[in-house]
Amino acid sequence: MNERAGSWLPRLQEVGERLAEEWVSARRPKQSEGPQPHELRASDADRERIAQVLQDAHADGRLNLDELEERLGVVFSARTLGDLAQLTADLLPADQQPLNLDGRPVSAFFKQEQRGGRWVVPAELDVTAMFGMTKLDFRDAILQNRRIVINATLVFGGLEIHVPEGLEVIRVAKGNTVRLTKQPAEPDAPVVEIRTTNFAGDVTVKEPPRRKRRR
């Protein structure tokens, strides 16, 4: 049976993703307490993000003037992120949405997966990287809790995390706790706790440059 080189890879990725989903669901998927991502209150900055996307859509003809005015009316009366997110769902692909409320696990099997931009980080997030790389960018994220737990399964894969100033990252593995962020943080700073099941995998944290002290 002759197959074009590399034609097996998409099927292998699909099988791997399905196995990763089964692995995650076999573990303890807890429902986090408190509001869900779509129930969180929207900020003025979030409203401005949505308004800009709508204005761009009007400028290139995807929305007519009546549609623009109708949606802008909803924007400035919206109370939650869910109210805002639905306004751009038909204007941009999922990976380009100005708000990402997807709290599902992140898995990469023979590929790279990432989550970033303005997204809501659930209180507990499952990440799987098997012969692949997962990237999480917290620099513009909304943390659902001040302590986020990431359950990372890394099998010849990696987890790369980009953090803003003031966010602490620790790794817990085999009963040992290691602080991964180098810059000092306040005692009450938010914390990302990474719990790893690790087979030749690695966790990397990218921090912003240190500020130079004024003399």
Rosetta constraint file for C-alpha pairs under 8 A:
AtomPair CA 3 CA 7 HARMONIC 6.60 0.50
AtomPair CA 3 CA 8 HARMONIC 7.91 0.50
AtomPair CA 7 CA 11 HARMONIC 7.83 0.50
AtomPair CA 8 CA 12 HARMONIC 6.17 0.50
AtomPair CA 9 CA 13 HARMONIC 6.06 0.50
AtomPair CA 10 CA 14 HARMONIC 6.20 0.50
AtomPair CA 11 CA 15 HARMONIC 6.22 0.50
AtomPair CA 12 CA 16 HARMONIC 6.07 0.50
AtomPair CA 13 CA 17 HARMONIC 6.08 0.50
AtomPair CA 13 CA 109 HARMONIC 5.47 0.50
AtomPair CA 13 CA 110 HARMONIC 6.21 0.50
AtomPair CA 13 CA 111 HARMONIC 7.78 0.50
AtomPair CA 14 CA 18 HARMONIC 6.23 0.50
AtomPair CA 15 CA 19 HARMONIC 6.21 0.50
AtomPair CA 16 CA 20 HARMONIC 6.08 0.50
AtomPair CA 16 CA 109 HARMONIC 5.65 0.50
AtomPair CA 16 CA 130 HARMONIC 7.87 0.50
AtomPair CA 17 CA 21 HARMONIC 6.15 0.50
AtomPair CA 17 CA 107 HARMONIC 6.62 0.50
AtomPair CA 17 CA 108 HARMONIC 7.09 0.50
AtomPair CA 17 CA 109 HARMONIC 6.27 0.50
AtomPair CA 18 CA 22 HARMONIC 6.25 0.50
AtomPair CA 19 CA 23 HARMONIC 6.07 0.50
AtomPair CA 20 CA 24 HARMONIC 6.17 0.50
AtomPair CA 20 CA 107 HARMONIC 6.87 0.50
AtomPair CA 20 CA 128 HARMONIC 6.67 0.50
AtomPair CA 21 CA 25 HARMONIC 6.11 0.50
AtomPair CA 21 CA 105 HARMONIC 7.98 0.50
AtomPair CA 22 CA 26 HARMONIC 5.99 0.50
AtomPair CA 23 CA 27 HARMONIC 6.61 0.50
AtomPair CA 24 CA 28 HARMONIC 7.72 0.50
AtomPair CA 24 CA 29 HARMONIC 7.47 0.50
AtomPair CA 24 CA 105 HARMONIC 7.96 0.50
AtomPair CA 24 CA 126 HARMONIC 6.96 0.50
AtomPair CA 25 CA 29 HARMONIC 6.31 0.50
AtomPair CA 32 CA 122 HARMONIC 7.67 0.50
AtomPair CA 32 CA 123 HARMONIC 6.22 0.50
AtomPair CA 32 CA 124 HARMONIC 7.18 0.50
AtomPair CA 35 CA 39 HARMONIC 5.59 0.50
AtomPair CA 35 CA 40 HARMONIC 6.23 0.50
AtomPair CA 36 CA 40 HARMONIC 6.67 0.50
AtomPair CA 37 CA 81 HARMONIC 7.29 0.50
AtomPair CA 37 CA 82 HARMONIC 7.55 0.50
AtomPair CA 37 CA 101 HARMONIC 5.71 0.50
AtomPair CA 37 CA 103 HARMONIC 7.62 0.50
AtomPair CA 37 CA 120 HARMONIC 6.02 0.50
AtomPair CA 37 CA 122 HARMONIC 7.44 0.50
AtomPair CA 37 CA 144 HARMONIC 7.45 0.50
AtomPair CA 38 CA 80 HARMONIC 6.57 0.50
AtomPair CA 38 CA 81 HARMONIC 5.23 0.50
AtomPair CA 38 CA 82 HARMONIC 4.06 0.50
AtomPair CA 38 CA 83 HARMONIC 7.64 0.50
AtomPair CA 38 CA 101 HARMONIC 6.41 0.50
AtomPair CA 39 CA 80 HARMONIC 5.59 0.50
AtomPair CA 39 CA 81 HARMONIC 6.46 0.50
AtomPair CA 39 CA 82 HARMONIC 6.26 0.50
AtomPair CA 40 CA 80 HARMONIC 5.41 0.50
AtomPair CA 40 CA 81 HARMONIC 5.82 0.50
AtomPair CA 40 CA 82 HARMONIC 7.72 0.50
AtomPair CA 41 CA 79 HARMONIC 5.72 0.50
AtomPair CA 41 CA 80 HARMONIC 4.31 0.50
AtomPair CA 41 CA 81 HARMONIC 6.03 0.50
AtomPair CA 42 CA 46 HARMONIC 6.05 0.50
AtomPair CA 42 CA 47 HARMONIC 7.08 0.50
AtomPair CA 42 CA 78 HARMONIC 7.35 0.50
AtomPair CA 42 CA 79 HARMONIC 5.69 0.50
AtomPair CA 42 CA 80 HARMONIC 4.77 0.50
AtomPair CA 42 CA 81 HARMONIC 5.01 0.50
AtomPair CA 42 CA 84 HARMONIC 7.87 0.50
AtomPair CA 43 CA 47 HARMONIC 6.46 0.50
AtomPair CA 44 CA 48 HARMONIC 6.21 0.50
AtomPair CA 45 CA 49 HARMONIC 6.31 0.50
AtomPair CA 46 CA 50 HARMONIC 6.49 0.50
AtomPair CA 46 CA 81 HARMONIC 7.85 0.50
AtomPair CA 46 CA 99 HARMONIC 7.92 0.50
AtomPair CA 47 CA 51 HARMONIC 6.11 0.50
AtomPair CA 47 CA 75 HARMONIC 5.94 0.50
AtomPair CA 47 CA 76 HARMONIC 6.71 0.50
AtomPair CA 47 CA 78 HARMONIC 7.96 0.50
AtomPair CA 47 CA 84 HARMONIC 7.16 0.50
AtomPair CA 48 CA 52 HARMONIC 6.12 0.50
AtomPair CA 49 CA 53 HARMONIC 6.55 0.50
AtomPair CA 49 CA 98 HARMONIC 6.44 0.50
AtomPair CA 50 CA 54 HARMONIC 6.33 0.50
AtomPair CA 50 CA 75 HARMONIC 7.21 0.50
AtomPair CA 50 CA 84 HARMONIC 6.86 0.50
AtomPair CA 50 CA 85 HARMONIC 7.87 0.50
AtomPair CA 50 CA 87 HARMONIC 7.63 0.50
AtomPair CA 50 CA 88 HARMONIC 7.18 0.50
AtomPair CA 50 CA 98 HARMONIC 6.65 0.50
AtomPair CA 51 CA 55 HARMONIC 6.15 0.50
AtomPair CA 51 CA 72 HARMONIC 6.40 0.50
AtomPair CA 51 CA 75 HARMONIC 6.86 0.50
AtomPair CA 52 CA 56 HARMONIC 6.16 0.50
AtomPair CA 53 CA 57 HARMONIC 6.18 0.50
AtomPair CA 53 CA 88 HARMONIC 7.33 0.50
AtomPair CA 53 CA 98 HARMONIC 7.79 0.50
AtomPair CA 54 CA 58 HARMONIC 6.27 0.50
AtomPair CA 54 CA 63 HARMONIC 7.65 0.50
AtomPair CA 54 CA 68 HARMONIC 6.49 0.50
AtomPair CA 54 CA 71 HARMONIC 7.70 0.50
AtomPair CA 54 CA 72 HARMONIC 7.61 0.50
AtomPair CA 54 CA 88 HARMONIC 7.26 0.50
AtomPair CA 55 CA 59 HARMONIC 6.16 0.50
AtomPair CA 55 CA 68 HARMONIC 7.12 0.50
AtomPair CA 56 CA 60 HARMONIC 6.44 0.50
AtomPair CA 57 CA 61 HARMONIC 6.18 0.50
AtomPair CA 57 CA 62 HARMONIC 4.97 0.50
AtomPair CA 57 CA 63 HARMONIC 5.62 0.50
AtomPair CA 57 CA 91 HARMONIC 7.21 0.50
AtomPair CA 58 CA 62 HARMONIC 5.65 0.50
AtomPair CA 58 CA 63 HARMONIC 4.50 0.50
AtomPair CA 58 CA 64 HARMONIC 5.89 0.50
AtomPair CA 58 CA 65 HARMONIC 6.88 0.50
AtomPair CA 58 CA 68 HARMONIC 6.51 0.50
AtomPair CA 59 CA 63 HARMONIC 7.93 0.50
AtomPair CA 62 CA 91 HARMONIC 7.59 0.50
AtomPair CA 63 CA 67 HARMONIC 5.76 0.50
AtomPair CA 63 CA 68 HARMONIC 6.03 0.50
AtomPair CA 64 CA 68 HARMONIC 6.18 0.50
AtomPair CA 65 CA 69 HARMONIC 6.19 0.50
AtomPair CA 66 CA 70 HARMONIC 6.12 0.50
AtomPair CA 67 CA 71 HARMONIC 6.12 0.50
AtomPair CA 68 CA 72 HARMONIC 6.01 0.50
AtomPair CA 69 CA 73 HARMONIC 6.13 0.50
AtomPair CA 70 CA 74 HARMONIC 6.69 0.50
AtomPair CA 71 CA 75 HARMONIC 6.24 0.50
AtomPair CA 71 CA 87 HARMONIC 6.70 0.50
AtomPair CA 72 CA 76 HARMONIC 6.40 0.50
AtomPair CA 73 CA 77 HARMONIC 6.49 0.50
AtomPair CA 74 CA 78 HARMONIC 5.76 0.50
AtomPair CA 74 CA 83 HARMONIC 7.96 0.50
AtomPair CA 74 CA 84 HARMONIC 7.88 0.50
AtomPair CA 75 CA 83 HARMONIC 7.85 0.50
AtomPair CA 75 CA 84 HARMONIC 6.22 0.50
AtomPair CA 75 CA 87 HARMONIC 7.98 0.50
AtomPair CA 78 CA 83 HARMONIC 5.65 0.50
AtomPair CA 78 CA 84 HARMONIC 6.42 0.50
AtomPair CA 79 CA 83 HARMONIC 6.81 0.50
AtomPair CA 80 CA 84 HARMONIC 6.79 0.50
AtomPair CA 81 CA 85 HARMONIC 6.07 0.50
AtomPair CA 81 CA 99 HARMONIC 7.74 0.50
AtomPair CA 82 CA 86 HARMONIC 6.53 0.50
AtomPair CA 82 CA 101 HARMONIC 7.86 0.50
AtomPair CA 83 CA 87 HARMONIC 7.42 0.50
AtomPair CA 84 CA 88 HARMONIC 7.71 0.50
AtomPair CA 85 CA 89 HARMONIC 6.62 0.50
AtomPair CA 85 CA 98 HARMONIC 7.83 0.50
AtomPair CA 85 CA 99 HARMONIC 5.95 0.50
AtomPair CA 85 CA 100 HARMONIC 7.69 0.50
AtomPair CA 85 CA 101 HARMONIC 7.95 0.50
AtomPair CA 88 CA 92 HARMONIC 6.61 0.50
AtomPair CA 88 CA 97 HARMONIC 7.11 0.50
AtomPair CA 89 CA 93 HARMONIC 7.71 0.50
AtomPair CA 89 CA 94 HARMONIC 7.62 0.50
AtomPair CA 89 CA 97 HARMONIC 7.35 0.50
AtomPair CA 92 CA 96 HARMONIC 5.95 0.50
AtomPair CA 92 CA 97 HARMONIC 5.92 0.50
AtomPair CA 93 CA 97 HARMONIC 6.49 0.50
AtomPair CA 98 CA 117 HARMONIC 7.38 0.50
AtomPair CA 98 CA 118 HARMONIC 6.39 0.50
AtomPair CA 99 CA 117 HARMONIC 7.60 0.50
AtomPair CA 99 CA 118 HARMONIC 5.26 0.50
AtomPair CA 99 CA 119 HARMONIC 5.87 0.50
AtomPair CA 100 CA 117 HARMONIC 7.66 0.50
AtomPair CA 100 CA 118 HARMONIC 6.17 0.50
AtomPair CA 100 CA 119 HARMONIC 4.44 0.50
AtomPair CA 100 CA 120 HARMONIC 6.62 0.50
AtomPair CA 101 CA 119 HARMONIC 5.88 0.50
AtomPair CA 101 CA 120 HARMONIC 5.60 0.50
AtomPair CA 102 CA 119 HARMONIC 7.61 0.50
AtomPair CA 102 CA 120 HARMONIC 7.43 0.50
AtomPair CA 103 CA 120 HARMONIC 7.19 0.50
AtomPair CA 103 CA 121 HARMONIC 6.86 0.50
AtomPair CA 103 CA 122 HARMONIC 5.98 0.50
AtomPair CA 103 CA 125 HARMONIC 7.45 0.50
AtomPair CA 104 CA 125 HARMONIC 7.54 0.50
AtomPair CA 104 CA 126 HARMONIC 7.91 0.50
AtomPair CA 105 CA 125 HARMONIC 6.04 0.50
AtomPair CA 105 CA 126 HARMONIC 4.83 0.50
AtomPair CA 105 CA 127 HARMONIC 5.75 0.50
AtomPair CA 105 CA 128 HARMONIC 7.90 0.50
AtomPair CA 106 CA 113 HARMONIC 7.10 0.50
AtomPair CA 106 CA 114 HARMONIC 7.62 0.50
AtomPair CA 106 CA 115 HARMONIC 7.90 0.50
AtomPair CA 106 CA 125 HARMONIC 7.93 0.50
AtomPair CA 106 CA 126 HARMONIC 6.47 0.50
AtomPair CA 106 CA 127 HARMONIC 4.83 0.50
AtomPair CA 106 CA 128 HARMONIC 6.38 0.50
AtomPair CA 106 CA 134 HARMONIC 7.28 0.50
AtomPair CA 107 CA 113 HARMONIC 6.71 0.50
AtomPair CA 107 CA 127 HARMONIC 5.64 0.50
AtomPair CA 107 CA 128 HARMONIC 4.52 0.50
AtomPair CA 107 CA 129 HARMONIC 5.75 0.50
AtomPair CA 107 CA 134 HARMONIC 6.96 0.50
AtomPair CA 108 CA 112 HARMONIC 5.63 0.50
AtomPair CA 108 CA 113 HARMONIC 5.48 0.50
AtomPair CA 108 CA 128 HARMONIC 6.21 0.50
AtomPair CA 108 CA 129 HARMONIC 4.77 0.50
AtomPair CA 108 CA 130 HARMONIC 6.23 0.50
AtomPair CA 108 CA 131 HARMONIC 7.71 0.50
AtomPair CA 108 CA 132 HARMONIC 5.34 0.50
AtomPair CA 108 CA 133 HARMONIC 6.08 0.50
AtomPair CA 108 CA 134 HARMONIC 6.13 0.50
AtomPair CA 109 CA 129 HARMONIC 5.98 0.50
AtomPair CA 109 CA 130 HARMONIC 4.81 0.50
AtomPair CA 109 CA 131 HARMONIC 5.78 0.50
AtomPair CA 109 CA 132 HARMONIC 5.22 0.50
AtomPair CA 109 CA 133 HARMONIC 7.97 0.50
AtomPair CA 110 CA 130 HARMONIC 6.51 0.50
AtomPair CA 110 CA 131 HARMONIC 4.88 0.50
AtomPair CA 110 CA 132 HARMONIC 4.60 0.50
AtomPair CA 111 CA 131 HARMONIC 7.32 0.50
AtomPair CA 111 CA 132 HARMONIC 4.72 0.50
AtomPair CA 111 CA 133 HARMONIC 6.43 0.50
AtomPair CA 112 CA 132 HARMONIC 5.59 0.50
AtomPair CA 112 CA 133 HARMONIC 4.64 0.50
AtomPair CA 112 CA 134 HARMONIC 5.73 0.50
AtomPair CA 112 CA 135 HARMONIC 7.68 0.50
AtomPair CA 113 CA 133 HARMONIC 6.41 0.50
AtomPair CA 113 CA 134 HARMONIC 4.90 0.50
AtomPair CA 113 CA 135 HARMONIC 6.32 0.50
AtomPair CA 114 CA 134 HARMONIC 5.51 0.50
AtomPair CA 114 CA 135 HARMONIC 4.42 0.50
AtomPair CA 114 CA 136 HARMONIC 5.73 0.50
AtomPair CA 114 CA 137 HARMONIC 7.83 0.50
AtomPair CA 115 CA 119 HARMONIC 7.68 0.50
AtomPair CA 115 CA 135 HARMONIC 6.39 0.50
AtomPair CA 115 CA 136 HARMONIC 5.11 0.50
AtomPair CA 115 CA 137 HARMONIC 6.29 0.50
AtomPair CA 116 CA 136 HARMONIC 6.00 0.50
AtomPair CA 116 CA 137 HARMONIC 4.59 0.50
AtomPair CA 116 CA 138 HARMONIC 6.66 0.50
AtomPair CA 116 CA 139 HARMONIC 7.96 0.50
AtomPair CA 116 CA 140 HARMONIC 7.44 0.50
AtomPair CA 116 CA 141 HARMONIC 7.09 0.50
AtomPair CA 117 CA 137 HARMONIC 7.08 0.50
AtomPair CA 117 CA 138 HARMONIC 7.89 0.50
AtomPair CA 117 CA 139 HARMONIC 7.67 0.50
AtomPair CA 117 CA 140 HARMONIC 5.66 0.50
AtomPair CA 117 CA 141 HARMONIC 6.51 0.50
AtomPair CA 118 CA 140 HARMONIC 5.29 0.50
AtomPair CA 118 CA 141 HARMONIC 5.01 0.50
AtomPair CA 118 CA 142 HARMONIC 7.01 0.50
AtomPair CA 119 CA 140 HARMONIC 7.41 0.50
AtomPair CA 119 CA 141 HARMONIC 4.96 0.50
AtomPair CA 119 CA 142 HARMONIC 6.08 0.50
AtomPair CA 120 CA 141 HARMONIC 5.90 0.50
AtomPair CA 120 CA 142 HARMONIC 4.72 0.50
AtomPair CA 120 CA 143 HARMONIC 6.00 0.50
AtomPair CA 120 CA 144 HARMONIC 6.57 0.50
AtomPair CA 121 CA 125 HARMONIC 7.57 0.50
AtomPair CA 121 CA 141 HARMONIC 6.72 0.50
AtomPair CA 121 CA 142 HARMONIC 6.04 0.50
AtomPair CA 121 CA 143 HARMONIC 5.00 0.50
AtomPair CA 121 CA 144 HARMONIC 5.79 0.50
AtomPair CA 121 CA 148 HARMONIC 7.72 0.50
AtomPair CA 122 CA 143 HARMONIC 6.80 0.50
AtomPair CA 122 CA 144 HARMONIC 5.26 0.50
AtomPair CA 122 CA 145 HARMONIC 7.37 0.50
AtomPair CA 122 CA 148 HARMONIC 7.19 0.50
AtomPair CA 123 CA 143 HARMONIC 7.45 0.50
AtomPair CA 123 CA 144 HARMONIC 5.49 0.50
AtomPair CA 123 CA 145 HARMONIC 5.36 0.50
AtomPair CA 123 CA 147 HARMONIC 6.97 0.50
AtomPair CA 123 CA 148 HARMONIC 4.88 0.50
AtomPair CA 123 CA 149 HARMONIC 6.26 0.50
AtomPair CA 124 CA 148 HARMONIC 5.89 0.50
AtomPair CA 124 CA 149 HARMONIC 4.73 0.50
AtomPair CA 124 CA 150 HARMONIC 5.83 0.50
AtomPair CA 124 CA 151 HARMONIC 7.50 0.50
AtomPair CA 125 CA 148 HARMONIC 7.83 0.50
AtomPair CA 125 CA 149 HARMONIC 6.35 0.50
AtomPair CA 125 CA 150 HARMONIC 4.86 0.50
AtomPair CA 125 CA 151 HARMONIC 6.20 0.50
AtomPair CA 126 CA 150 HARMONIC 5.78 0.50
AtomPair CA 126 CA 151 HARMONIC 4.74 0.50
AtomPair CA 126 CA 152 HARMONIC 6.06 0.50
AtomPair CA 127 CA 134 HARMONIC 7.51 0.50
AtomPair CA 127 CA 150 HARMONIC 6.85 0.50
AtomPair CA 127 CA 151 HARMONIC 6.01 0.50
AtomPair CA 127 CA 152 HARMONIC 4.69 0.50
AtomPair CA 127 CA 153 HARMONIC 6.28 0.50
AtomPair CA 128 CA 134 HARMONIC 7.56 0.50
AtomPair CA 128 CA 152 HARMONIC 5.73 0.50
AtomPair CA 128 CA 153 HARMONIC 4.72 0.50
AtomPair CA 128 CA 154 HARMONIC 5.91 0.50
AtomPair CA 129 CA 133 HARMONIC 5.73 0.50
AtomPair CA 129 CA 134 HARMONIC 6.18 0.50
AtomPair CA 129 CA 152 HARMONIC 7.85 0.50
AtomPair CA 129 CA 153 HARMONIC 6.34 0.50
AtomPair CA 129 CA 154 HARMONIC 4.92 0.50
AtomPair CA 129 CA 155 HARMONIC 6.18 0.50
AtomPair CA 129 CA 156 HARMONIC 7.55 0.50
AtomPair CA 129 CA 157 HARMONIC 4.89 0.50
AtomPair CA 129 CA 158 HARMONIC 6.13 0.50
AtomPair CA 129 CA 159 HARMONIC 7.26 0.50
AtomPair CA 130 CA 153 HARMONIC 7.97 0.50
AtomPair CA 130 CA 154 HARMONIC 5.99 0.50
AtomPair CA 130 CA 155 HARMONIC 4.61 0.50
AtomPair CA 130 CA 156 HARMONIC 5.81 0.50
AtomPair CA 130 CA 157 HARMONIC 5.06 0.50
AtomPair CA 131 CA 155 HARMONIC 6.32 0.50
AtomPair CA 131 CA 156 HARMONIC 4.91 0.50
AtomPair CA 131 CA 157 HARMONIC 4.67 0.50
AtomPair CA 132 CA 156 HARMONIC 7.34 0.50
AtomPair CA 132 CA 157 HARMONIC 4.81 0.50
AtomPair CA 132 CA 158 HARMONIC 6.57 0.50
AtomPair CA 133 CA 157 HARMONIC 5.59 0.50
AtomPair CA 133 CA 158 HARMONIC 4.77 0.50
AtomPair CA 133 CA 159 HARMONIC 5.96 0.50
AtomPair CA 133 CA 160 HARMONIC 7.54 0.50
AtomPair CA 134 CA 158 HARMONIC 6.26 0.50
AtomPair CA 134 CA 159 HARMONIC 4.93 0.50
AtomPair CA 134 CA 160 HARMONIC 6.27 0.50
AtomPair CA 135 CA 159 HARMONIC 5.86 0.50
AtomPair CA 135 CA 160 HARMONIC 4.70 0.50
AtomPair CA 135 CA 161 HARMONIC 5.83 0.50
AtomPair CA 135 CA 162 HARMONIC 7.88 0.50
AtomPair CA 136 CA 159 HARMONIC 7.72 0.50
AtomPair CA 136 CA 160 HARMONIC 6.30 0.50
AtomPair CA 136 CA 161 HARMONIC 4.87 0.50
AtomPair CA 136 CA 162 HARMONIC 6.37 0.50
AtomPair CA 137 CA 141 HARMONIC 7.34 0.50
AtomPair CA 137 CA 161 HARMONIC 5.79 0.50
AtomPair CA 137 CA 162 HARMONIC 4.65 0.50
AtomPair CA 137 CA 163 HARMONIC 6.48 0.50
AtomPair CA 138 CA 142 HARMONIC 7.86 0.50
AtomPair CA 138 CA 161 HARMONIC 7.34 0.50
AtomPair CA 138 CA 162 HARMONIC 5.82 0.50
AtomPair CA 138 CA 163 HARMONIC 5.06 0.50
AtomPair CA 138 CA 164 HARMONIC 6.62 0.50
AtomPair CA 139 CA 162 HARMONIC 6.57 0.50
AtomPair CA 139 CA 163 HARMONIC 5.29 0.50
AtomPair CA 139 CA 164 HARMONIC 4.72 0.50
AtomPair CA 140 CA 164 HARMONIC 7.95 0.50
AtomPair CA 143 CA 148 HARMONIC 7.43 0.50
AtomPair CA 144 CA 148 HARMONIC 7.72 0.50
AtomPair CA 146 CA 189 HARMONIC 7.68 0.50
AtomPair CA 146 CA 190 HARMONIC 4.58 0.50
AtomPair CA 146 CA 191 HARMONIC 6.28 0.50
AtomPair CA 147 CA 190 HARMONIC 5.76 0.50
AtomPair CA 147 CA 191 HARMONIC 4.81 0.50
AtomPair CA 147 CA 192 HARMONIC 5.82 0.50
AtomPair CA 147 CA 193 HARMONIC 7.17 0.50
AtomPair CA 148 CA 191 HARMONIC 6.28 0.50
AtomPair CA 148 CA 192 HARMONIC 4.70 0.50
AtomPair CA 148 CA 193 HARMONIC 5.99 0.50
AtomPair CA 149 CA 192 HARMONIC 5.98 0.50
AtomPair CA 149 CA 193 HARMONIC 4.81 0.50
AtomPair CA 149 CA 194 HARMONIC 5.97 0.50
AtomPair CA 149 CA 195 HARMONIC 7.23 0.50
AtomPair CA 150 CA 192 HARMONIC 7.25 0.50
AtomPair CA 150 CA 193 HARMONIC 6.09 0.50
AtomPair CA 150 CA 194 HARMONIC 4.73 0.50
AtomPair CA 150 CA 195 HARMONIC 6.03 0.50
AtomPair CA 151 CA 194 HARMONIC 6.15 0.50
AtomPair CA 151 CA 195 HARMONIC 4.96 0.50
AtomPair CA 151 CA 196 HARMONIC 6.12 0.50
AtomPair CA 151 CA 197 HARMONIC 7.88 0.50
AtomPair CA 152 CA 159 HARMONIC 7.89 0.50
AtomPair CA 152 CA 194 HARMONIC 6.72 0.50
AtomPair CA 152 CA 195 HARMONIC 5.96 0.50
AtomPair CA 152 CA 196 HARMONIC 4.76 0.50
AtomPair CA 152 CA 197 HARMONIC 6.19 0.50
AtomPair CA 152 CA 198 HARMONIC 7.86 0.50
AtomPair CA 153 CA 196 HARMONIC 5.88 0.50
AtomPair CA 153 CA 197 HARMONIC 4.77 0.50
AtomPair CA 153 CA 198 HARMONIC 5.99 0.50
AtomPair CA 154 CA 158 HARMONIC 6.23 0.50
AtomPair CA 154 CA 159 HARMONIC 7.67 0.50
AtomPair CA 154 CA 196 HARMONIC 7.29 0.50
AtomPair CA 154 CA 197 HARMONIC 6.31 0.50
AtomPair CA 154 CA 198 HARMONIC 4.94 0.50
AtomPair CA 154 CA 199 HARMONIC 5.99 0.50
AtomPair CA 154 CA 200 HARMONIC 7.27 0.50
AtomPair CA 154 CA 201 HARMONIC 4.96 0.50
AtomPair CA 154 CA 202 HARMONIC 7.29 0.50
AtomPair CA 155 CA 198 HARMONIC 6.25 0.50
AtomPair CA 155 CA 199 HARMONIC 4.73 0.50
AtomPair CA 155 CA 200 HARMONIC 6.04 0.50
AtomPair CA 155 CA 201 HARMONIC 5.63 0.50
AtomPair CA 156 CA 199 HARMONIC 6.14 0.50
AtomPair CA 156 CA 200 HARMONIC 4.86 0.50
AtomPair CA 156 CA 201 HARMONIC 4.86 0.50
AtomPair CA 157 CA 200 HARMONIC 7.21 0.50
AtomPair CA 157 CA 201 HARMONIC 4.84 0.50
AtomPair CA 157 CA 202 HARMONIC 6.77 0.50
AtomPair CA 158 CA 201 HARMONIC 5.35 0.50
AtomPair CA 158 CA 202 HARMONIC 4.83 0.50
AtomPair CA 158 CA 203 HARMONIC 5.87 0.50
AtomPair CA 158 CA 204 HARMONIC 7.78 0.50
AtomPair CA 159 CA 202 HARMONIC 6.34 0.50
AtomPair CA 159 CA 203 HARMONIC 4.80 0.50
AtomPair CA 159 CA 204 HARMONIC 6.28 0.50
AtomPair CA 160 CA 203 HARMONIC 5.89 0.50
AtomPair CA 160 CA 204 HARMONIC 4.74 0.50
AtomPair CA 160 CA 205 HARMONIC 5.89 0.50
AtomPair CA 160 CA 206 HARMONIC 7.45 0.50
AtomPair CA 161 CA 203 HARMONIC 7.82 0.50
AtomPair CA 161 CA 204 HARMONIC 6.21 0.50
AtomPair CA 161 CA 205 HARMONIC 4.80 0.50
AtomPair CA 161 CA 206 HARMONIC 6.02 0.50
AtomPair CA 162 CA 205 HARMONIC 5.94 0.50
AtomPair CA 162 CA 206 HARMONIC 4.66 0.50
AtomPair CA 162 CA 207 HARMONIC 6.22 0.50
AtomPair CA 163 CA 167 HARMONIC 6.38 0.50
AtomPair CA 163 CA 205 HARMONIC 7.27 0.50
AtomPair CA 163 CA 206 HARMONIC 6.28 0.50
AtomPair CA 163 CA 207 HARMONIC 5.51 0.50
AtomPair CA 163 CA 208 HARMONIC 7.27 0.50
AtomPair CA 164 CA 207 HARMONIC 6.56 0.50
AtomPair CA 164 CA 208 HARMONIC 6.32 0.50
AtomPair CA 165 CA 207 HARMONIC 7.17 0.50
AtomPair CA 165 CA 208 HARMONIC 6.38 0.50
AtomPair CA 166 CA 184 HARMONIC 7.62 0.50
AtomPair CA 166 CA 185 HARMONIC 5.29 0.50
AtomPair CA 166 CA 186 HARMONIC 7.05 0.50
AtomPair CA 166 CA 189 HARMONIC 6.28 0.50
AtomPair CA 166 CA 190 HARMONIC 7.52 0.50
AtomPair CA 167 CA 185 HARMONIC 6.95 0.50
AtomPair CA 167 CA 189 HARMONIC 6.22 0.50
AtomPair CA 167 CA 190 HARMONIC 5.51 0.50
AtomPair CA 167 CA 191 HARMONIC 6.04 0.50
AtomPair CA 167 CA 192 HARMONIC 7.51 0.50
AtomPair CA 168 CA 179 HARMONIC 7.82 0.50
AtomPair CA 168 CA 180 HARMONIC 7.79 0.50
AtomPair CA 168 CA 181 HARMONIC 5.91 0.50
AtomPair CA 168 CA 185 HARMONIC 6.51 0.50
AtomPair CA 168 CA 189 HARMONIC 6.82 0.50
AtomPair CA 168 CA 190 HARMONIC 6.32 0.50
AtomPair CA 168 CA 191 HARMONIC 4.77 0.50
AtomPair CA 168 CA 192 HARMONIC 6.20 0.50
AtomPair CA 169 CA 179 HARMONIC 6.18 0.50
AtomPair CA 169 CA 180 HARMONIC 5.48 0.50
AtomPair CA 169 CA 181 HARMONIC 5.53 0.50
AtomPair CA 169 CA 191 HARMONIC 5.73 0.50
AtomPair CA 169 CA 192 HARMONIC 4.73 0.50
AtomPair CA 169 CA 193 HARMONIC 6.00 0.50
AtomPair CA 169 CA 194 HARMONIC 7.48 0.50
AtomPair CA 169 CA 205 HARMONIC 7.91 0.50
AtomPair CA 170 CA 177 HARMONIC 6.68 0.50
AtomPair CA 170 CA 178 HARMONIC 5.56 0.50
AtomPair CA 170 CA 179 HARMONIC 4.34 0.50
AtomPair CA 170 CA 180 HARMONIC 5.36 0.50
AtomPair CA 170 CA 181 HARMONIC 7.34 0.50
AtomPair CA 170 CA 191 HARMONIC 7.41 0.50
AtomPair CA 170 CA 192 HARMONIC 6.32 0.50
AtomPair CA 170 CA 193 HARMONIC 5.03 0.50
AtomPair CA 170 CA 194 HARMONIC 6.13 0.50
AtomPair CA 171 CA 176 HARMONIC 7.97 0.50
AtomPair CA 171 CA 177 HARMONIC 5.58 0.50
AtomPair CA 171 CA 178 HARMONIC 5.19 0.50
AtomPair CA 171 CA 179 HARMONIC 6.35 0.50
AtomPair CA 171 CA 180 HARMONIC 6.79 0.50
AtomPair CA 171 CA 193 HARMONIC 5.82 0.50
AtomPair CA 171 CA 194 HARMONIC 4.63 0.50
AtomPair CA 171 CA 195 HARMONIC 6.03 0.50
AtomPair CA 171 CA 196 HARMONIC 7.38 0.50
AtomPair CA 172 CA 176 HARMONIC 5.55 0.50
AtomPair CA 172 CA 177 HARMONIC 4.54 0.50
AtomPair CA 172 CA 178 HARMONIC 6.57 0.50
AtomPair CA 172 CA 193 HARMONIC 7.04 0.50
AtomPair CA 172 CA 194 HARMONIC 5.96 0.50
AtomPair CA 172 CA 195 HARMONIC 4.88 0.50
AtomPair CA 172 CA 196 HARMONIC 6.59 0.50
AtomPair CA 173 CA 177 HARMONIC 6.70 0.50
AtomPair CA 173 CA 195 HARMONIC 6.03 0.50
AtomPair CA 173 CA 196 HARMONIC 5.61 0.50
AtomPair CA 173 CA 197 HARMONIC 7.31 0.50
AtomPair CA 180 CA 205 HARMONIC 6.69 0.50
AtomPair CA 181 CA 205 HARMONIC 6.82 0.50
AtomPair CA 181 CA 207 HARMONIC 7.23 0.50
AtomPair CA 183 CA 210 HARMONIC 7.58 0.50
AtomPair CA 185 CA 189 HARMONIC 6.13 0.50
AtomPair CA 198 CA 202 HARMONIC 7.76 0.50
